[in-house]
Structure formats: structure tokens, C-alpha cells
Amino acid sequence: MSDDVGREASSREQNLRFAFQLVFLVGLVGFSLAAVWLLVWSMYNEQFWVPIAIKNFPVLIGLPLAAVAALGIVLVLETTSGRIEFEMIGLKFKGASGPIVLWVLCFAAIAGAIKLLWTA
């Protein structure tokens, strides 16, 4: 009987965690899109922004979207596979450190790809 109660609590906790992650990710994507829209709108109203935005596009748009993409990757992996724990170069990452380190690695990889591929 107590085993069923434990499974129900675990299932409820997992559903709540998934719902929170989904709401957080949707909110973050919505906020990012609003920020991009505000930037584009201000560029059309204030023409002095256009050369700055074109010159620094990877910084203004690329890096914030890379942060959101890295967060999305971590949340999807954690939701589908459970808690993120891994070892790297003799270090063990468990608990909150696993997702944080994975986010930093994903962000660094995406930012490095933006820098490598940007040709302006």
C-alpha cells in the first residue's frame, strides 16, 4: 500500500516538474521573441540603431537565443531522461551541478559555432 502512495507522489512530482519546465521554457521563449520584436521595432523608429545592430547582430540576437537554446536542450534532456548526472575528466556532476555544467557546455558550443560561422 505504501509503495503505491510513493509511486503516486513520485508521479505527481514528475508531472509538476515537467509542467514547471514547460511553462518556464514557453515564458522564456515568449520573452525572447518580445525582446527581439522590441529591438527590431526600435531599429525602424530610431535609425541610428541600424548600423550598430547589423554590426553586432551575433551579440544582440545570437547569444541570447543561444542561451535559450541551451536551456531548452537541458530541459528536454532532463524531462525525457531524468536527472542529469555525468562524469567528465575525473569530476562527477550530480544534483544541480549536472544541468548547470551541461547548460554552460551547450551555451559555449553554440556561441563558439556562432563566432566561427559569422562572416560580417
Contacts in CASP RR format, 6 or more apart in sequence:
PFRMAT RR
TARGET T0000
AUTHOR 0000-0000-0000
METHOD contacts of the structure
MODEL  1
MSDDVGREASSREQNLRFAFQLVFLVGLVGFSLAAVWLLVWSMYNEQFWV
PIAIKNFPVLIGLPLAAVAALGIVLVLETTSGRIEFEMIGLKFKGASGPI
VLWVLCFAAIAGAIKLLWTA
17 79 0 8 1.000
18 79 0 8 1.000
21 75 0 8 1.000
21 78 0 8 1.000
21 79 0 8 1.000
24 75 0 8 1.000
25 71 0 8 1.000
25 72 0 8 1.000
25 75 0 8 1.000
28 68 0 8 1.000
28 71 0 8 1.000
29 68 0 8 1.000
32 64 0 8 1.000
32 65 0 8 1.000
32 68 0 8 1.000
35 64 0 8 1.000
36 61 0 8 1.000
39 49 0 8 1.000
39 53 0 8 1.000
39 60 0 8 1.000
39 61 0 8 1.000
42 49 0 8 1.000
43 49 0 8 1.000
43 50 0 8 1.000
43 53 0 8 1.000
53 60 0 8 1.000
54 120 0 8 1.000
55 120 0 8 1.000
57 118 0 8 1.000
57 120 0 8 1.000
58 114 0 8 1.000
58 115 0 8 1.000
58 118 0 8 1.000
58 120 0 8 1.000
62 114 0 8 1.000
63 111 0 8 1.000
63 114 0 8 1.000
66 107 0 8 1.000
66 110 0 8 1.000
66 111 0 8 1.000
66 114 0 8 1.000
67 107 0 8 1.000
69 106 0 8 1.000
69 110 0 8 1.000
70 103 0 8 1.000
70 106 0 8 1.000
70 107 0 8 1.000
70 110 0 8 1.000
71 103 0 8 1.000
73 102 0 8 1.000
73 106 0 8 1.000
74 84 0 8 1.000
74 99 0 8 1.000
74 102 0 8 1.000
74 103 0 8 1.000
74 106 0 8 1.000
77 84 0 8 1.000
77 102 0 8 1.000
78 84 0 8 1.000
78 99 0 8 1.000
83 94 0 8 1.000
83 95 0 8 1.000
84 93 0 8 1.000
84 98 0 8 1.000
84 99 0 8 1.000
84 102 0 8 1.000
85 92 0 8 1.000
85 93 0 8 1.000
85 94 0 8 1.000
85 95 0 8 1.000
85 98 0 8 1.000
86 92 0 8 1.000
86 93 0 8 1.000
86 98 0 8 1.000
86 102 0 8 1.000
87 93 0 8 1.000
88 101 0 8 1.000
93 101 0 8 1.000
93 102 0 8 1.000
END
